[in-house]
């Protein structure tokens, strides 16, 4: 049951974050973060679409391969990378409402719980 809650939550968050603020938008905040890299508006849109597509793929991977460790390890690594990007490129987004600091920590925690559940399952417990 715990693994299923982690699976659903992580997959939903990746899918939502890939589709709603990136693929359906892109949201102004997404563009602002991308343009902070020195990209023009067209390049910022493209990066948003590519990032959104990658998030959708990862969400689907978590959903399908939830009994394997690698989707959760990739989730943790990706979220640390995205947090570092935000912290160094657009630090204001780390303290704004609904910020990456709290969301990334929560999703990483779910991934760690999923990994622990897999370890228990693998040991026959």
VENGI-V970921 format. One record per residue. N is the residue number from 1. RES is the residue in three letters. PSI is psi as a letter, one per 20 degrees, with the letter a starting at -180 (none if undefined). OMEGA is omega in degrees with one decimal (NA if undefined). D_LAST is the distance of its C-alpha to the last C-alpha in Angstrom with 1 decimal. Layout:
n: [N	N]
res: [RES	RES]
psi: [PSI	PSI]
omega: [OMEGA	OMEGA]
d_last: [D_LAST	D_LAST]
//
This chain:
n: [1	2	3	4	5	6	7	8	9	10	11	12	13	14	15	16	17	18	19	20	21	22	23	24	25	26	27	28	29	30	31	32	33	34	35	36	37	38	39	40	41	42	43	44	45	46	47	48	49	50	51	52	53	54	55	56	57	58	59	60	61	62	63	64	65	66	67	68	69	70	71	72	73	74	75	76	77	78	79	80	81	82	83	84	85	86	87	88	89	90	91	92	93	94	95	96	97	98	99	100	101	102	103	104	105	106	107	108	109	110	111	112	113	114	115	116	117	118	119	120	121	122	123	124	125]
res: [UNK	UNK	UNK	UNK	UNK	UNK	UNK	UNK	UNK	UNK	UNK	UNK	UNK	UNK	UNK	UNK	UNK	UNK	UNK	UNK	UNK	UNK	UNK	UNK	UNK	UNK	UNK	UNK	UNK	UNK	UNK	UNK	UNK	UNK	UNK	UNK	UNK	UNK	UNK	UNK	UNK	UNK	UNK	UNK	UNK	UNK	UNK	UNK	UNK	UNK	UNK	UNK	UNK	UNK	UNK	UNK	UNK	UNK	UNK	UNK	UNK	UNK	UNK	UNK	UNK	UNK	UNK	UNK	UNK	UNK	UNK	UNK	UNK	UNK	UNK	UNK	UNK	UNK	UNK	UNK	UNK	UNK	UNK	UNK	UNK	UNK	UNK	UNK	UNK	UNK	UNK	UNK	UNK	UNK	UNK	UNK	UNK	UNK	UNK	UNK	UNK	UNK	UNK	UNK	UNK	UNK	UNK	UNK	UNK	UNK	UNK	UNK	UNK	UNK	UNK	UNK	UNK	UNK	UNK	UNK	UNK	UNK	UNK	UNK	UNK]
psi: [g	g	h	h	g	g	g	g	g	g	g	g	g	g	g	g	h	h	g	f	i	f	h	i	d	q	q	h	h	g	g	g	g	h	h	i	i	j	q	r	g	g	h	g	g	g	h	g	g	g	g	g	g	h	h	g	g	h	g	h	g	g	g	g	k	i	j	q	h	h	h	h	g	h	g	g	g	g	h	g	g	h	g	g	g	g	g	h	g	m	h	h	i	i	j	r	q	l	r	h	g	g	g	g	g	g	g	h	g	h	h	g	g	g	g	g	g	h	g	g	g	h	i	j	none]
omega: [-179.0	179.3	-180.0	177.0	177.7	179.6	-178.0	-176.1	-178.4	179.7	-179.7	-178.2	177.7	-178.8	-179.5	-177.8	176.7	-174.5	-168.4	-176.6	-177.2	-174.3	179.2	-176.6	-7.0	-180.0	-178.8	178.6	176.6	180.0	179.6	178.2	-179.7	-179.7	175.4	175.6	-178.0	179.7	172.3	-173.7	179.5	178.4	177.9	175.6	-179.1	178.7	177.7	179.6	179.1	178.4	178.3	177.2	178.6	178.3	177.3	178.7	179.7	176.4	177.9	178.3	176.8	-178.0	-174.2	-173.2	-173.8	177.9	176.9	-175.0	-169.6	179.3	180.0	176.6	177.2	177.6	-179.1	-179.4	-179.3	-178.7	174.3	177.9	179.2	177.3	178.9	176.7	-178.2	-177.8	-175.2	-176.2	-179.7	-173.6	179.0	-179.8	179.1	-179.7	-179.4	176.5	-179.4	-171.4	-178.3	-179.8	-176.5	-179.2	-179.4	178.2	-179.6	-179.0	175.8	178.1	176.8	179.0	177.4	177.6	177.9	177.8	178.0	177.9	177.5	178.8	178.3	179.9	-179.2	-179.6	177.8	-176.4	NA]
d_last: [13.9	13.7	13.7	16.6	18.5	18.3	19.3	22.2	23.4	23.6	25.1	27.5	28.6	29.3	31.1	33.1	34.1	35.1	37.1	38.7	40.1	40.5	41.2	42.9	44.8	44.6	44.5	47.2	44.6	43.0	46.5	47.4	44.4	45.2	48.9	48.1	47.4	51.0	50.6	53.2	52.3	52.0	49.7	47.6	47.3	46.2	43.6	42.2	42.0	40.4	37.8	37.2	36.7	34.2	32.2	32.3	31.0	28.1	27.3	27.4	25.2	22.5	22.9	22.9	20.5	17.9	15.0	16.6	16.9	20.8	21.8	20.2	21.6	25.0	24.8	24.5	27.2	29.5	29.3	30.2	33.0	34.3	34.2	36.1	38.6	39.1	39.5	42.1	43.9	44.0	42.7	44.1	41.3	38.7	40.3	41.5	40.3	37.0	36.7	34.5	33.4	31.5	30.3	29.1	27.2	25.5	24.6	23.3	21.2	19.6	19.1	17.4	15.0	14.4	13.8	11.3	9.4	9.9	8.7	5.2	5.7	7.5	5.5	3.8	0.0]
//
